[in-house]
Amino acid sequence: MEAHRYSGQPDGLAGIVHSGINLFVWMRPTPALDPGFLAALARCGDLEFSTGLAVRDGTHEAWRFPDLKRLPRQASQENRCAMEADVNLLARLIARTLRPEIIRVTLVSVSSDMCRKFHSDHVPVRALCSYHGAGTLWLDNHDVIRGELGCPGHGSFEEANAAVMKPGAKVRQLSRGWVAWMKGEAWPGNEGNGLVHRSPPHDPAAGPRLILKLDALYPGGFFPRQ
Ligand SMILES: [Fe+2]
């Protein structure tokens, strides 16, 4: 059985709690955010803004646009509100569907080859959206040699990544704007089945990427029924 699901609607997200499933992708239209604003934010130095939103009874605390010292001139009230609406839309889906205790929202610009080795994350569920730049690369479970993940002894990143892939493996890529809910190793029963993924190679010509991450966290251990 395939461990991933793709859909044009977000409704199927609830299915990610099922055993064996490690990825749900919402192939949504590109969000209506000003591309110039997103590109300017991506170039905004080493932007990394992370905040935790409390969730109570399936309702989350609203996310607010970061209070950055130097905002690009494109960060108009309209553009900031539009981004807040998009982040809160995704947080609402997570709060209602996955019922975490906290949603950690991280907005980050990436201008390096950070996370270029295939790996799985040690979080319960992480939603990922590339607002600007290339999308994340990932592998189908059938294409992964898990015993090679994180092994020292591989010389280069390229060798380490090649060692993880079975012969004929196909590297898949998410599109900009899509939302991928990736189940990680910290979800109960998902040890050894976390989605294997990596960042795309940094492309200096394309400039920094702008990535949004939302982690569903359960510090008290009260996970939804599976
Ligand atoms: Fe990751």
Boltz pocket constraint, residues with backbone or C-beta under 6 A from the ligand:
constraints:
  - pocket:
      binder: B
      contacts: [[A, 115], [A, 119], [A, 120], [A, 121], [A, 197]]
      max_distance: 6.0
